[in-house]
Amino acid sequence: MSVRVCVLGSGSHGNATLIATEKTQLLVDAGFSRRETIARLAAADEQANGFDALIISHEHSDHVRGLESLTRDAAGRATPIYLNEATCDAIRWGRRAKAFELFKPGETFAVGDIEITPFTVPHDAADPVAFRFDTQGIGIGLVTDLGYIPELVKRHVAGCHCLIFESNHDLEMLKVGPYPWVVKQRVMSRHGHLSNLATAEFLREDFDGAARVLVLAHLSQNNNHPEIARMSALEALSARGRGKALELSLASQSAPTPVFRF
């Protein structure tokens, strides 16, 4: 048996992550069209045989833009969509979907052999959540789109073997960048996105070091640079003596990460 994780893309233009075992294949968020999702799966050498479920974190377009096109597989069978009630209500067509399942933040549910625990995060959406996935003794945390890191988040990601974690912007690049001031305030707010500095502080002070793979995700294309985010994380890990046996990867907007196997 094996567990596979691949971030198909992450950023303001689209988000989707594959989490799969030999029995179950999940797509977490649906920010790309069906055609693009299949192309990215192929680029990662993953089969596009249909998903057992689509798992949705919140209603922002970069997470649901391709949702309607992915609700049926190639054979026309409906794919279950798992989301919470407020998110469902915020997606106008959601209530017309024939195959959706509502979950509640904090309550674990299962799809196939994967247990999924959604938990609340601070972001400017109806009821945004991040996720922990557990299967075959492997824990996977997927945490993006949050303005700060509450204790609830730290608790849920403890012990994860794979951690996908937001490192959205460099504060100085954001401050001098092209965004209008109101947008800059939104990004920097407690319901916006995590800066490299905030993520580094978490890695230095609260990260338990259990992860074998750490993926920095949702990097801003305008207000960050992959090497700045990478060095910020590496310095924080080094300060705590962690990271020597850890694989650090950066998710991209334009291409999938490697497939991480556990």
N, C-alpha and C positions, 0 to 999 in steps of 0.2 A: 504494500500500500504506500501511497505517496501523497503529499499535499503540495499543491503548486499555487504560486501567487505571481501575478504579473499586473503591473500598473499599465494599462493600455494607453493612458494619457492623463495628464493632470495640469490644470491651469484654468484661466478665466475663459478659455474658448472650448473647454470640454473636459469631462472627467469620467473615467470608467476603469474599474479594476476587476480582473478575473481572479476568483478564488475557487479552486477545484480539487477534488479527490478523484479516485478511480470511479466513484459512484455518482458524484454530484458536481455540477458546474454552475456557479453563481456569477452574475454580473452585478457588481455594486456600482450604482449610478449609471446613467445612460446618456452621457453628454455628447455622444457621436451618433451619426446616422447609422442605419443598419449596414450599409455598404462600407463605411469607414471602420465600423467595429469589426466586421468580418476581415477587412484588409489588415487591421492591426493584429488580430488573432493569428492570421496567416503569417505575418511578419515575425511573430513570436513562436512559430511552429506549433500553434495550438489549433485543435480542430474546432470548427464552427458548426457543431452538430445540433445546436439549440441549447438554451439554458434551462436549468430546472427552476430558476427564479430570477427575477430582477429585484434588487434590494435598493431602495431609494432613501437617501439621507435627508434631502430637503428639496424644495420646489424651484430653486434658482435655475435659470435656463442652461447654465454650463453643466448641470447635473441631470437634466431631464430632456434636453433638446431632442434626443433620438428615441425617447421612450415609446412614443406611439408606433414608430416603425419597427420596434423590437418586440412588440407585444405578441407576435406570432412567429413561429419558427418556419423553416423552409417548407414544411409539410402543411402549414396552415393551422397548426395546433396552438391554442392560447398558452402563453407563458405567464405564470402567476407573478403578480407585482406585489411586493411587500413594502408597505409604508405606513406612517401613522396617520391618524384621522385628520389632523390639522393640515398636514402636507397634502393629503388627498383632496381636501376641500380647496386648497390653494392652487391645485392643478385643475383647471376648469373642466377638462374632459375626463378627469379621473373617475368621477362617479358613474360614468357611462361604461367604464371598463368592465368586461365580463369576468375577469380572472384576477381580482385583487384581494389581498389579505391585509387586514389592519393589525399592526402591532402597537404595543405601548412601550414607551421608553422605560428601561429598567427591568423589563420582563423578557426572559430568554425564550426563544422559540427555535425550532429545528426545521431545516430543509434537507432531506436526505440524511446523510451522516455528518452534517455540519450544524453545530449549535451557534446561534446568533444572538448576541446581546446588544441591543441599541441603547445608547445612553445620551442624555441631553448635553448639548454644548451651547455656549453663548455666541450666537450669530444672528444677523438681522433677517431671519426667515420665520415662517409661521411656527414651527416646532422642530428645529434642526437637531439631528442626532449624529453621533459617530458610532462606530461599531467595534465589537470584539467578536472574533470567530474562533471556535474551538472544535477541533476534530483530531482524532488519533493522537491525543496528547500534545498537540501543537496549538499554540495560541497566536492569533494574528490580530493586531490592532490597526484600525484605519481611522485616523483622526485628522480631519482638515476642516477648514471653514469655522474658525473660532477666534474670538478676540483676545482671550486670555485662557489660562490653564487652571481650572478649578480642581479641587481635591478629588472630585468625582472622576475626572478624566485620569488623574494619576493612579487612582485605585483600579480602574478598569484595564489600564494598559500594563499593570504590574505582571511580570512573568511571561509576557509575550515573547515568542521566539522570532517573530517578524513584526516590525513596527513601522507603519507608514504614517509619517507625521509632518504636519505643515511647517514650512519655513518660507513664508510668502514674500516678505519684502525686507530690503535694507532701509532702515529709517532715514538715513541721509539721502539716499537716492530717491525715496518717496517724497521727502520734503522739497527737494529741488527739481523734481520731475514734472511732467507735463499735465498731470491731473489737476482739475479745478480744486480749490481749497476744500469745498464741501465733500468731495470724494476722498481727498486725503484724510479729512477728519473721520469719515466713515471707516476707512481701512484701518486707521490707527486706534479706533474706539474699542471698547470692551465687547462690542458685538461685531467686530470687523474680522481682521485676519492677523495671524501671528507673525511677528517680525523674526528675523534671524536671531536678534538679541534675546527675545523671549524664548525661542526654542533652545538656544544655547544655554540659557539659565536653567531650563528644565533638564537638559542633558547633564549639566554640571551638578545640579543640586538634588534632583528628584528621580532621574532615570535609574532603574535598578540594575542595568547592565545585563539583563537576561537575554536580550535580543541577539540572535546571530546575524540578523539582517536589519538594517535601519535604512529606510527610504525617505529622503526629504522630498516633500510633495507640495503641489500648488504654488510653485515659484512664479512670481510675477515676471512677465516678460519686459515690462517697462521699468520696474522699480527693484529689480534684483539681478544678480548674475550668478550662474551656477557655481563658479569658483569662490565667490564671496560667501555663499551659503555653505559650501563644503568646508571652507577653512574655518568658518565660525563654529560649525558643529565639531570638527576635528579638534580644535583648540579646547572646546568645552569637555569633550570626551577625554582628552589627554590630561586635563587638569584634575580629573577624578581617577586617573589611571585605568580608564575603561576604553574599550574600542580596539585593543590589539587583536582580538579574535573576532571582531565585528566587521561585517561587510557593509560599507557605507555606499549607498547608491542615490542618484538623484533622478526623480521622475521628470519626464519631459512633456511638453505640450504636443510635440510633433511626432513622437515615436514611442513605442512601448519599451519598458525596462526589460532586462533579461527575465526569464522565468526563474523564480527562486523556488527551490525544491527542498522539502523537509521530510 
